[in-house]
Amino acid sequence: MRKLIIIVQIITLFILISSVCNNKISGVAKESQEFYYMTSTGYSIHPNCTPNDEGITATQTKAHEGVVAINVDWVDDKWVIRSPLKLGQKIYIENVGPFSIEDTGYFTEKNFHFDYWNVDIYFEDYDEAKEWGIQKVKVTILRED
């Protein structure tokens, strides 16, 4: 199991490096928008997904389609976001659509492969969230013009 976690970490690091390198040419940022290759999972207001059965997100909005969550860590007695994505950003998930980052979730060592390189897509229906499974996606940060 430990070997699997190390392999997943190496793959995640490779994706990170590829993502950063794809946005730069000789140290100069391209004109295109910032993007990352990430894993994606689905969640809903269901006891198997979240302890918050009222559906209130980390930004105090009601969970709804078009919302995604990013993961947080418990570090030095406080929650810390280490994702390259930030609360409040608008993103576009290739072949899926636009989303707003309004929620957070946490990961445990058991779920280490869903660390800060994961985006969790909200689904109204628990079975749809489950059916989404785990997918690799291209996440583009939308610019506020």
N, C-alpha and C positions, 0 to 999 in steps of 0.2 A: 504494500500500500504506500509506503514511504517513497519507493522508487517511482510510482505513478504520480505522486504529488510533485516530485522533483522534475519529472518529464513535463508535466503540465506547466510548471513554473518556467521551464526553459522555452517551451512553445510560446507561452504568453510573452516572455521577454523578446523572443524573435518577432512576434507580431508587433510589439511596441516599437522595436527598432525599425522594422519595415515601415510602420505607419509614420514615424518621425522622418525617416529618410525619404519617403515618398512625397513629403511636403517641402523638401528642401532641395535646391540645386546649388551645389558648390557653396553651401552655407547661406544662401539667399532664399528667403521664402518665396514660393511661387505665388502667383496672383490668385490661384484657386483657394477654396475654403479649406479649413483645417478638418481632417477626418481621422478616424481610428477604426481599425478592425477589432471587433470585440465579440465576446460571447453574448448571447441574449437568452433570457429565460422569460417565462410568463408568470404572472401572479394575479390573484383576485382577492376579493374580500371573502375569505374562507378560512376556517381554522387551520387547514393544512398549509396555508400561505402566510397568514399574518395574524398576530394576536389582536389586532385592532379591528374588531368587527363592525365599527361605526364607519369605516372607510375614510377617515380623515388623514390626509397626507402630512408629510413633514413640513410642508409650507402652509398648512392649515386650510387646504382646499379639500373639497369632496373628491374622492378618487373617481375617475371617469375615463372612458376610452380616450386615447391621445396623451395619456400620462405615462411616464416611465420613472423608475426608481434607480438610484445608484447606491452602491454599498458603502457602508461606513465601518470603521474599526474602533474598538475601545482601546485608547492609548492614553496612558498616564491619567487615568480617571476621567476621561472625557471622550466624547464621540468625535472622530476625525474623518473627514472625507479625503481620501487619497486618490480618488478617481480623477482622470483627466477631464471629466465632465463635472459641471458644477450645478447646484440647485438654481433654478430660474432660467437656465439656458434653453433655447429652442434648438432641436436637432432634427435631422432627417435620416431615417433608417432606409437605406437603399432597398427598393422593391417592396417597401412596407408603407412608408408615409412619414408625415411630420409628427413630432411629439414635443411635449414640454416636460422638462425634468422638474418634478414637483415632490417626489417622494424619496425616501431612503429605506434601506433594509440593511441588515447586518449579516455577516457571514461568520461561520465558525470554522474551526480547523477541519471538521467533517466535510464542509463544503468549500474547502480552500480554492478549488478551481473556479469558483464564482467570486473571486476577489474583486479588486477595484477595476478590473478590465471586463466588467459585466454590466449590462443594462437590462433591467427587469421591466418588461412591458405589461401594462395593466390590461386585463380582460374582464369584462362584466361577468362572463361565465367561467366557472372553475374548470369545467371540462375543456374549454377552448385554451385556457392557460396551460393546462396539462398537455394538451395535444401539441402546443407550440414546441414543447420540449426544450432542447438546447440547440441553438443555431448560431453559426458564425455570421455576423452582419457587419456592414460598413456603415459607420455612424459619422455623419457630417454635421459639424456645428454650424448652425445658420447665423449669418451676420445680422445684427440689428442695424439696418440702414436708416 
